Amino acid sequence: MEVQVPTPPTVDITTTTTTNHIVVVPYPSRGHINPMINFCKILVSKNSDIFITFVVTEEWLPSIGSEQQPQNLRFCSVPNVVPELGGSEDNLLSVVEAVMTKMEAPFEEILEQLKPKPKIIICDAFLFWAVDVGVRRNIPVATFWTTSTSEFWVQCFHVFQEYQRSPHKMLEYSEKVIDYVPGISWVRLADIHNLEETNPDMFKWAMKSCEWMLKAQYLLFPSVYEIEHHVVDAIKSWLPIPIYTFGPNIPYFSIEDHAKSLNSSTNGSDHSYLEWLNNQPNDSVIYISFGSFLSVSSEQMDEIADALRDSGVRFLWTTRNESPKLKEISGEMGLVIPWCNQLKVLIHPAVGGYWTHCGWNSTMEGVYSGVPFLTFPLMLDQPLVSKLIVDYWKVGWRVKKEDNLHTLVKRDEIAILLSKFMDLDNDEGKDIRKRAKELQHISEVTIANGGSSDTNVKAILKNIIN
């Protein structure tokens, strides 16, 4: 098998000029690749004497290979594991099964070609087979958990432990209460997405991943220690391996450079939406995005569109949906676009709130930007992240009551909520905005020199190099 790279590499494909060689392999989807690339950039910014080989499937090379990257970060690919789907995420289970059963062998072939032997493999925590490869080849492995530590605690401490006790018995998602922030915040098992019932095959892969990630040498969390310290401390007391937090693991840039960044372009992309934001009053725009993976139903989209029009709230909405109703509401008060640089939008002074699906990367960008949230979880870990935002951090409100994934929220209810949420004189709104700014300050301190994330990244590098 030939190792493929998107552009002529600055070094030989199989050989690096440093012995401090790291191999990184993410699960092949945008929500997993992006945070692991961000982490790689953080690593090389702290130590230029390391070299990272980032392994992806072929369909991802054009998008990530076209972006400007550090010299000591290169990409190579394995063949698409689901060619019949073209790498599509429309058929989630088929993609997951293919990644779990077909990606290991070509990944191991890449390891055969790379010289020198990598000092460590950093793998997506879902890729259990990468841990097994490291064990067989005597290469240390660090597993990278791509969502919140609270989700890890629920899945690996509660759900996985119960599964181990009765592997042949379906878990009871009942009124039983478990903690998602140990000793502080609780949730009913019935409120957790019952993956075993909705997708039993994927549940088995998830449990296998829990089993193997606990055999790794390190565990990495893209979270801010000060924000999730109760959970991190509980995990450290439970597991004997080194555990590091290094969030917010996002493509952050300093707030001081904000004015310069607002008008800069990326790869010639259309940034007219930034010009539109420049013409809006401060804190007047709600930014809406439900992620790149799944969309809300067309019926719900229409209800949201009608509510935005009825409320009179200014909005910027990124969505792949191109329904006629969305085109109707674009105008002086709002803009619907297919893509944007999300972090630049969130830190723009015109943006006063963020309506999100509660994906972890997006949540961390919102925290870093100091904006309050409207939560709208769609699947998997997102209801739990919504609980963190609303019930524990208290920096947002729910759009759906109790995070019920199947509830259709009607236009009148949404319009009232939007008007209240974007009313800067509302006392409840003032409270969540104040707390949002406090979380922003914490996230800025943790990545600064000597902060907890900065210190942890340096500790990770010291372990790898030594």
N, C-alpha and C positions, 0 to 999 in steps of 0.2 A: 504494500500500500504506500502510495506517495503522500508525504506530508504537504499540505497546500498552505500557502500564505497569500494574503490579498495583494501585497505590494512587495517589491524587492526588499528583502530584509537587510538590515545593516550588519548582520553577522551571518555566518553560514547557517543553513537551516537546521543542521543537526548538532552544531557545536556553539557553545557560548564562550565568551572570553573571561568569565568569572566562574569560580567553583560554587558561588552562592546562587544556585539555580533552583527556581521554584516552578512547579507545574500547577496550574489552576484549571479546574474543570467544573463549569456550572451545569445545572439542568438547562436544556436548550429552550428557554423562553425569555422574553424581554424582562419580566419581573425578577428573574434570577440572574440573568447575564449582567444587567446594569449595575446592581449593587456589588457584584464581584469584580467588575471592571473598576468601579469606584474605589474599592478596597485595594486593588493592585496599584492604582495611581497614588493612593495614600502611602503604601509601602515604599514605592520607588522615590517618592518625594522625601522620605525620611532617610533613605540610604541608597545612594546611587551605585553601590557596589553589589547590587543584586540584579538578577536577570529573570524575568518571568515569561514562561511559555503558557499562553492562554488557549485552551483547546475548546473549539466549538464545532457544531455540525455545519456542513457546507452552506446551508441556506442563510446563515447569519453573517458570513464573511462580507458580503457587499455592504451591509449597513454599518457594522462595527469597524470594518477595515478602512472605510472611507473617512473616518473621523481621525483627527490629529491625536496621536498617542505618544507617550514618552518613548525615547529610543530604546530603553531597556525593557520594553513590553512588546512582545510579538504575538501574533495570532497564527495558529495552525488549525487545520480542520480534519475531522473524520467524515466519511460519507453520511449523507442524510439517512437517518435510521427509519424514516417513514416516507420513502420516495413516492408511494402511491398517494400520499396526502400532500406532497410537496412541502412538508414541514408545517402544514397548517395546524392551528390549534382548535379547529372546529370540532374535531373528534377527539376530545380530551383523553378518554380512556385508551384509545388506540395509540395515541402519541406516548402516553405514560408507559404503557406496556412495551412499546418498541424501545424506548429509552432504557428501560430496566433490563431488557433481554438482548438487545442488539448493539449497544454502544460500548460495552465493556471490552470486547475483543479488539476493535480498532483503536480504542484508547490505549490498550496495553501494547499494541504494535508501535504506537507513537513513542511510548516510553522506551522501547527497544532502540529506536533511532536517535533519541536525544542524548547528547553528551555535553558535559559530564552528567552523571547520574544526578537527578534532582535531590536536593537535601530534604525536600518536603513536598507532599501533594496537598493542596488546599482544594477540597471538593465540596460541592453542594451537599448539604446534609441528607438530601433525598436520595442521592446516588450511593446506595449502600455498597454497590459492587466496587466503587473506587476505594473504599476502606479495605475491602478484601484484597484488591490488587496491591495496595501498600503493604499489607501484612505479608503477602506471599513474596514480595520483592524486598522486604526489609527496608521500606521507605516510610518514615513517619507521616502521619496523616492528620490534618486539621480539618474538621468538618465545619462548614459555614452554614449556620441556620439563618434563613433569609427573612424571617419575620420576627415578631416580638418574643422576648424571653418568657412572657406570660403564656403565649401559645405553646412554647416548648414545655413549660412546666405542666400545663394541662395535658398535652399529648403524651409526653414521655414519663411523667411522674404519675399521673392519674390514669389516663386511658390505657397506656402501654402496660403499666403494672397490673391493671385489672385483666387485660388481655393475656398476660403471661400466666396469671393464676387459672384462667379458664379459656384456653385458646380455641376450644371447639364449641364454645357457647357464646351466642350473640350478647354483646354488652347491653345492659338495661339503661337506657337513657331516660331516667326517672326523675322524681322529685329530690333525689339525693343531692346534697349540696357539697361542692368541692371549692377549694380556693384557687383563684387565678392570680391573686397577689397574696402570697402566703401570710396568714394571720390578719389580713386586713379586708380583702374584697372576695366575695363569694359568688358563685354562679351555680344554677341547677344543671345537672347533667342533661336534662331535657332541653336546656337552652343552647347546648353545644351542637354544632352541625353533626348530625348522625351519618357520618360517611360510610359506616359499615352497612347501614340500611339502604342508603341512596346509591352507593357504589362500592359493593363489597370487595371487588378486585382491587380497587385503588386503596381501600382500607388496609388490605393485606400488604401492599407495597409500603404503605406508610408505617405499619408496624415493623416490617422488616428493616426499614430505614432507622427506626428508633433503636432496634436491637444492635445494628452495626455501628451507628454513630457513637454509641457508648463504648465501643472498642477502639475509638480513635485516640490519638495522643493529646489532641487539643480540641477545644470547642470554642468557636468564635460567634459572637453575637453583634449584629449591626444596631446596637441600642445604646442609649445614654445611661451609664451606670446610675447617675443621680436620679434619673426619672424612674428606673425599674430596679432600684437597689434591693428592695425586699425580695424580689424574685431571684435576682442574681445571687444574693447571699444564700438563699435557700438551696439553689442548684449547686453552689460551691460546697455546701455542707453535705450534700447528697452524693456528689460525684467526686472521685479522687483525682481527676485529671485537671490540668490547668485550664481555666476558663477566662476569656477576655471579652470585654465590651469595647467597641471603638466607634460608636455612633455619635452624631448622626452621619451615617455612611451614605452621603449624597454628594453630588457634584457641587459642593458649596464653594463660594468665593466670598471675599470679605464684603461686609456691608458698606465699608468705606468706598469700595470700587463700584458701588451700585449705579451711580449716575453714568459712569463710563460704559457699564455693561448693558444698560437699557437699550442703547442704540447700536450695539455691535451685532454683526451678523454671524451666522453659523452655517458654513458650507453653502452660502448663497441662498439660504432659506428666506421665505417671505416673513418679515417681522413687522408687517403693517399693524398687527394687533397691538404692538408696543406703542406705536404712534397713537392708536385709538385710546389706549390707556392713559397716555400723556395728556389727553384732553379731558379726562374725567376728574371730578373732585376727589380729594383724598378720602380713603376708606369708604368709597361709595359703591364699589363694584364687588359683586360676589363671583368668584371663580368657580366653575362647575366642571368636574371631570370624574368619570366613573371608570377610569383605567383603560388599558389597551387590550384586556383579555376578554371580558364579557360585557355586554350591553344590557340595559334595562329593556323591558318589553316595549313594543311600539305604543301600546296603550298607555303605559306609564310615561313614556316620552311626551306624548300629547298632553297629558295632564300637567306635566312640568312646564311645557311650553305655554299652555294657557295660563298657568299660575304666574309665570314670569311676566306675561303681558298684563294680567290683572293687577299684580302687585306694584307695577311701576318701578321695580328695583332694577338698577343697572347690573348687567351681567356679561361675563365672558365665558362661553361654553365650548369646550373642546369635545368633539364626538365624531365618530365615523358615520353616524346616522345622517342621511340626507333627505329626511322626509319633508314634504311640502310645508308642514306646519312649522318646522324649525326655520325654514327660509322666510316664512311670514314674520317671525318675531325678530329677525335681525333688522337692525335699524339704528336710530339715534341712541336708544337706551340699551342696546345689546348687540353682541357679536357672537355668531356661531362659526367655529373654525375647525378644521380637521386635525390640526396639530399645533403645539406651541412649545416653547422652552418653558416648562412648568415652573422651575425655580425662579426664573426671571420674572414671571408673572406674579408669583406669590409674594415676592419681596417688593413689588412695585407699590408705591405709596397710595395708588388709587384703589388697590385691592383691600377690602375690609372683611372678607370672609371666604371660606373654602368649603364647598359642598363636595364631599368625597365618598368614594366607595370603601374607604378605609384600608386600602392596600398599605403595607408597612412602609415601603419606600416613599409613597405619597404622603403618608402621615408624618414621617420624619422631616420631609421638606416643609410641610405646614408648620410643624413645631419650630424648625429652624427659622422660618419666616415670621413667626410671632402672630399668626392669624387664628381666629376662632373657627370652629368647625361646625358644619351640619353633616351628620353621618348618615350614610345610605349603603350599608353592607349588602353585598350580593352573594357571597359564597365563602366556604372554607373558614379561614381564620378571621375574616373581616368582622363578623358579629362580636368577637372577643375584643378586637382592636377598638370597635365602637364603644364597648363597655369601658375600656381604658380611657378613651377620650371624654366620655360623658360622665361616667360614675366615679372614676378614680382621679383623673387629672382635672376634671371639671372645666374643660376648655371648649365644650361644644354641646349642641342639642341634637336629639334624634329627629329625623324626618319620619321614620317608621316607628311606631310604638313598639317598645321591647325588641327591636331589631328583628321582627318577623320578616323573613326573606320573601314571603309570598304575598304580602299585603300590597294592595293597590292603593296608593295614597292619592286622594282626589284633589282637584285644582284649588278648591276653596280653602281646604286645610293647609295646603302648601303656600298659597298666597298670603294667608294670615301669618304663618310662620316666617316667611321671607321678610315681610314688612317689619315684624318684631325684631328679627335677627339683625337686620341692617339698620335699625333705628339706633343711632349712636347715643341718644339720650335715654334709652331704656336701661333701667338699673341692673336687671339681670344680664343684659348684654355688656354693660360696663364691667361686671364682675368677671365674665369669661374672657373679655379682652385683656383685663389686667393680669389674669392668670396665664393667658397665652404669652404675654410679654415676659412673664417670669420664666416660663419654660424656654423661651427664646434665649434669654440671658444665660440660663444653665447650659444650653447646647453650645453657645458661643464659648463659654468658659472651658467646657470639657475638651474642645478641640484645640484650644490655645496651648502654647508651650507650657508644660507642667500640668495640664489638665488630665483628667482620668483617662480619656480616650487617647490623648497624645502619649501618655505614659505607657498605656497598654500596647499601643502599636510598637513602641520602642522595645518593650519587653518581648513581644512576639518575634521581632527581628533578631534580638539578641539570642533567643532560643534557637532560631533557625540557623544563624551564622555560626554559633558556637556548637 
